[in-house]
Amino acid sequence: MRRNAGSSRLVRLLDNWIPLDAEASRQEVAERLGQWLGVHDVVTLHAAQQSIASGPAPETVAVATAAELTEELRRLRASLQGLISAGESYAQPDPDAGFAPHHRRYLGQQRSMQGSIDGLRARLRQALSAASPRLAQLAMLDGVMQQLYGAREQKLLSTVPLFLKERFEQLHRQQPDALGLVPLPLAWLDTFRRDLQEALLAELETRLQPLLGMLYALNTDAKSHP
């Protein structure tokens, strides 16, 4: 079995281009997350757990709220996927400009994803907090986890363009004219543009995972309390 079989689509994609650290990949998820926490973070997490256990019981959320948020998430995903796909029609940059134009495009797409997703994530937590004591605990836990790990997550995602830069240079080195063959005009650059789009779509799915988990919990609760 491949060592990255249980990894996210984004990790598998990057690993196909530039092999990742095999030693780090063998660590358990909880072990790796624990390495990100300092003493202050541990105290914050413990205090949050105590608060979750003693929090007041909220009112039950209406089924319509779950349905509305499901539709909102569907529209958000479709909108961001559309922006990523529309990028395929952006002006072909001068190959001599190097990776810089692609880097700017990727950073712009990351900003769009983060701004849109963070807003909906906050609204999902509000809905969970109004649904049931158990879901209110989940909402509070998600808020704490975002507080503790959000900055580290953004730092890790900011390294994706570094992998893309290596991929850009790798494809450039492998273009047919380097082997004495007649190349198709900028065929390697078209390949890279597709790779960049695939990386953005994979990152989008990674960013949506916390929202999908909360939405699943909210819809399950709504169905059990018609």
MODELLER restraints for C-alpha pairs under 7 A, 6 or more apart:
rsr = mdl.restraints
at = mdl.atoms
rsr.add(forms.Gaussian(group=physical.xy_distance, feature=features.Distance(at['CA:4:A'], at['CA:12:A']), mean=6.41, stdev=0.5))
rsr.add(forms.Gaussian(group=physical.xy_distance, feature=features.Distance(at['CA:9:A'], at['CA:202:A']), mean=5.79, stdev=0.5))
rsr.add(forms.Gaussian(group=physical.xy_distance, feature=features.Distance(at['CA:10:A'], at['CA:199:A']), mean=6.45, stdev=0.5))
rsr.add(forms.Gaussian(group=physical.xy_distance, feature=features.Distance(at['CA:10:A'], at['CA:202:A']), mean=4.87, stdev=0.5))
rsr.add(forms.Gaussian(group=physical.xy_distance, feature=features.Distance(at['CA:10:A'], at['CA:203:A']), mean=5.89, stdev=0.5))
rsr.add(forms.Gaussian(group=physical.xy_distance, feature=features.Distance(at['CA:14:A'], at['CA:163:A']), mean=6.79, stdev=0.5))
rsr.add(forms.Gaussian(group=physical.xy_distance, feature=features.Distance(at['CA:17:A'], at['CA:167:A']), mean=6.43, stdev=0.5))
rsr.add(forms.Gaussian(group=physical.xy_distance, feature=features.Distance(at['CA:18:A'], at['CA:163:A']), mean=6.93, stdev=0.5))
rsr.add(forms.Gaussian(group=physical.xy_distance, feature=features.Distance(at['CA:41:A'], at['CA:148:A']), mean=6.60, stdev=0.5))
rsr.add(forms.Gaussian(group=physical.xy_distance, feature=features.Distance(at['CA:45:A'], at['CA:144:A']), mean=6.93, stdev=0.5))
rsr.add(forms.Gaussian(group=physical.xy_distance, feature=features.Distance(at['CA:52:A'], at['CA:137:A']), mean=5.36, stdev=0.5))
rsr.add(forms.Gaussian(group=physical.xy_distance, feature=features.Distance(at['CA:52:A'], at['CA:140:A']), mean=6.84, stdev=0.5))
rsr.add(forms.Gaussian(group=physical.xy_distance, feature=features.Distance(at['CA:57:A'], at['CA:132:A']), mean=6.72, stdev=0.5))
rsr.add(forms.Gaussian(group=physical.xy_distance, feature=features.Distance(at['CA:57:A'], at['CA:133:A']), mean=4.98, stdev=0.5))
rsr.add(forms.Gaussian(group=physical.xy_distance, feature=features.Distance(at['CA:58:A'], at['CA:129:A']), mean=6.65, stdev=0.5))
rsr.add(forms.Gaussian(group=physical.xy_distance, feature=features.Distance(at['CA:58:A'], at['CA:130:A']), mean=5.23, stdev=0.5))
rsr.add(forms.Gaussian(group=physical.xy_distance, feature=features.Distance(at['CA:58:A'], at['CA:131:A']), mean=6.50, stdev=0.5))
rsr.add(forms.Gaussian(group=physical.xy_distance, feature=features.Distance(at['CA:58:A'], at['CA:132:A']), mean=5.67, stdev=0.5))
rsr.add(forms.Gaussian(group=physical.xy_distance, feature=features.Distance(at['CA:58:A'], at['CA:133:A']), mean=6.02, stdev=0.5))
rsr.add(forms.Gaussian(group=physical.xy_distance, feature=features.Distance(at['CA:59:A'], at['CA:130:A']), mean=5.37, stdev=0.5))
rsr.add(forms.Gaussian(group=physical.xy_distance, feature=features.Distance(at['CA:59:A'], at['CA:131:A']), mean=5.90, stdev=0.5))
rsr.add(forms.Gaussian(group=physical.xy_distance, feature=features.Distance(at['CA:59:A'], at['CA:132:A']), mean=6.34, stdev=0.5))
rsr.add(forms.Gaussian(group=physical.xy_distance, feature=features.Distance(at['CA:60:A'], at['CA:130:A']), mean=5.95, stdev=0.5))
rsr.add(forms.Gaussian(group=physical.xy_distance, feature=features.Distance(at['CA:60:A'], at['CA:131:A']), mean=4.26, stdev=0.5))
rsr.add(forms.Gaussian(group=physical.xy_distance, feature=features.Distance(at['CA:60:A'], at['CA:132:A']), mean=5.61, stdev=0.5))
rsr.add(forms.Gaussian(group=physical.xy_distance, feature=features.Distance(at['CA:61:A'], at['CA:127:A']), mean=6.87, stdev=0.5))
rsr.add(forms.Gaussian(group=physical.xy_distance, feature=features.Distance(at['CA:61:A'], at['CA:130:A']), mean=5.53, stdev=0.5))
rsr.add(forms.Gaussian(group=physical.xy_distance, feature=features.Distance(at['CA:61:A'], at['CA:131:A']), mean=4.23, stdev=0.5))
rsr.add(forms.Gaussian(group=physical.xy_distance, feature=features.Distance(at['CA:62:A'], at['CA:222:A']), mean=6.97, stdev=0.5))
rsr.add(forms.Gaussian(group=physical.xy_distance, feature=features.Distance(at['CA:63:A'], at['CA:222:A']), mean=5.09, stdev=0.5))
rsr.add(forms.Gaussian(group=physical.xy_distance, feature=features.Distance(at['CA:63:A'], at['CA:226:A']), mean=6.81, stdev=0.5))
rsr.add(forms.Gaussian(group=physical.xy_distance, feature=features.Distance(at['CA:66:A'], at['CA:218:A']), mean=6.13, stdev=0.5))
rsr.add(forms.Gaussian(group=physical.xy_distance, feature=features.Distance(at['CA:66:A'], at['CA:219:A']), mean=5.60, stdev=0.5))
rsr.add(forms.Gaussian(group=physical.xy_distance, feature=features.Distance(at['CA:66:A'], at['CA:222:A']), mean=6.79, stdev=0.5))
rsr.add(forms.Gaussian(group=physical.xy_distance, feature=features.Distance(at['CA:70:A'], at['CA:215:A']), mean=6.91, stdev=0.5))
rsr.add(forms.Gaussian(group=physical.xy_distance, feature=features.Distance(at['CA:80:A'], at['CA:113:A']), mean=6.87, stdev=0.5))
rsr.add(forms.Gaussian(group=physical.xy_distance, feature=features.Distance(at['CA:81:A'], at['CA:201:A']), mean=6.80, stdev=0.5))
rsr.add(forms.Gaussian(group=physical.xy_distance, feature=features.Distance(at['CA:84:A'], at['CA:197:A']), mean=6.43, stdev=0.5))
rsr.add(forms.Gaussian(group=physical.xy_distance, feature=features.Distance(at['CA:84:A'], at['CA:200:A']), mean=6.88, stdev=0.5))
rsr.add(forms.Gaussian(group=physical.xy_distance, feature=features.Distance(at['CA:85:A'], at['CA:197:A']), mean=6.98, stdev=0.5))
rsr.add(forms.Gaussian(group=physical.xy_distance, feature=features.Distance(at['CA:93:A'], at['CA:101:A']), mean=6.81, stdev=0.5))
rsr.add(forms.Gaussian(group=physical.xy_distance, feature=features.Distance(at['CA:99:A'], at['CA:165:A']), mean=6.27, stdev=0.5))
rsr.add(forms.Gaussian(group=physical.xy_distance, feature=features.Distance(at['CA:99:A'], at['CA:168:A']), mean=6.89, stdev=0.5))
rsr.add(forms.Gaussian(group=physical.xy_distance, feature=features.Distance(at['CA:103:A'], at['CA:161:A']), mean=6.37, stdev=0.5))
rsr.add(forms.Gaussian(group=physical.xy_distance, feature=features.Distance(at['CA:121:A'], at['CA:211:A']), mean=5.85, stdev=0.5))
rsr.add(forms.Gaussian(group=physical.xy_distance, feature=features.Distance(at['CA:124:A'], at['CA:214:A']), mean=6.91, stdev=0.5))
rsr.add(forms.Gaussian(group=physical.xy_distance, feature=features.Distance(at['CA:125:A'], at['CA:139:A']), mean=4.73, stdev=0.5))
rsr.add(forms.Gaussian(group=physical.xy_distance, feature=features.Distance(at['CA:128:A'], at['CA:135:A']), mean=5.14, stdev=0.5))
rsr.add(forms.Gaussian(group=physical.xy_distance, feature=features.Distance(at['CA:128:A'], at['CA:136:A']), mean=5.38, stdev=0.5))
rsr.add(forms.Gaussian(group=physical.xy_distance, feature=features.Distance(at['CA:128:A'], at['CA:139:A']), mean=5.75, stdev=0.5))
rsr.add(forms.Gaussian(group=physical.xy_distance, feature=features.Distance(at['CA:128:A'], at['CA:218:A']), mean=6.37, stdev=0.5))
rsr.add(forms.Gaussian(group=physical.xy_distance, feature=features.Distance(at['CA:129:A'], at['CA:135:A']), mean=6.22, stdev=0.5))
rsr.add(forms.Gaussian(group=physical.xy_distance, feature=features.Distance(at['CA:129:A'], at['CA:136:A']), mean=3.92, stdev=0.5))
rsr.add(forms.Gaussian(group=physical.xy_distance, feature=features.Distance(at['CA:129:A'], at['CA:139:A']), mean=6.01, stdev=0.5))
rsr.add(forms.Gaussian(group=physical.xy_distance, feature=features.Distance(at['CA:130:A'], at['CA:136:A']), mean=6.82, stdev=0.5))
rsr.add(forms.Gaussian(group=physical.xy_distance, feature=features.Distance(at['CA:164:A'], at['CA:196:A']), mean=7.00, stdev=0.5))
rsr.add(forms.Gaussian(group=physical.xy_distance, feature=features.Distance(at['CA:168:A'], at['CA:192:A']), mean=6.23, stdev=0.5))
rsr.add(forms.Gaussian(group=physical.xy_distance, feature=features.Distance(at['CA:171:A'], at['CA:188:A']), mean=5.93, stdev=0.5))
rsr.add(forms.Gaussian(group=physical.xy_distance, feature=features.Distance(at['CA:172:A'], at['CA:188:A']), mean=6.54, stdev=0.5))
rsr.add(forms.Gaussian(group=physical.xy_distance, feature=features.Distance(at['CA:175:A'], at['CA:188:A']), mean=6.08, stdev=0.5))
rsr.add(forms.Gaussian(group=physical.xy_distance, feature=features.Distance(at['CA:176:A'], at['CA:182:A']), mean=6.53, stdev=0.5))
rsr.add(forms.Gaussian(group=physical.xy_distance, feature=features.Distance(at['CA:176:A'], at['CA:183:A']), mean=5.14, stdev=0.5))
rsr.add(forms.Gaussian(group=physical.xy_distance, feature=features.Distance(at['CA:177:A'], at['CA:183:A']), mean=5.53, stdev=0.5))
